Every structure is written in C-alpha cells, then in structure tokens.
Amino acid sequence: MIFRKWTGRIRTGDRAAYVAYIVETGLADYASTPGNRGYQMVTRDLGDGTTEVSTMSWWESMDSIRGFAGDEPERARYYPEDDAFLVERPVHVEHHLIEAGRVAVEISAGGAA
C-alpha cells in the first residue's frame, strides 16, 4: 500500500470554506478513484494568519494513484478554485510505502468523530 501526502497553506480565515471546497473536489475524487483505500484532511493554525493543510490518502498501487493524478503522480493535482485559497502551492507530493500500521477511526467532515 502507498501513502500519498500533500501539504499547502491557506489564510486561516478561509479554513472552513477551503475544507468544504476540498471535501467536494479532491476528497470526493479520491473516494471515487479505484484503488483508493481512504483519506484524511488535517489543518494546523500556524499563528501568523495562515493555516497548514495536509491531505493524506492511501492507495493500493502507484497505478491507482495515476488514476487520480495522471501520468506524473509525483506532481500535485490542483482544482480551478485553489488559486483563490492557497498562499503556498507546492509542485510535488510525497509518496511512501506503508510497512506497518493500524487505523480504526472514522471522521466525517467538520472534525466530529
């Protein structure tokens, strides 16, 4: 299994709108792509008016990731409204092989368990 992580920054005041936007775009696309085994989105206020945002997803294979990201899976995939939110927009994502793990939590959008 492969873990994919993207991290960027937004203005803290845009957090709720950006989370809603990503739930409807990127996270929905993760969920509908064959080979996706799950995803999470986390935020962290940096105290300077910006918030770090990370999306993490789990995939059966690099071919599955290509089904989501295209022929260059190491490049971040962006959506039309991202420019309105992002103050930091990295070009690349991280991919890691999962060697061991256990997760038994399900969280809906909004942070409630």
Secondary structure, DSSP 8 states (H G I E B T S, - for coil): -EEEEEEEEEEGGGHHHHHHHHHHTHHHHHHHSTTEEEEEEEEEE-SSSEEEEEEEEEES-HHHHHHHH-S-TTB----TTHHHHEEE--SB-EEEE--S--------TTS--
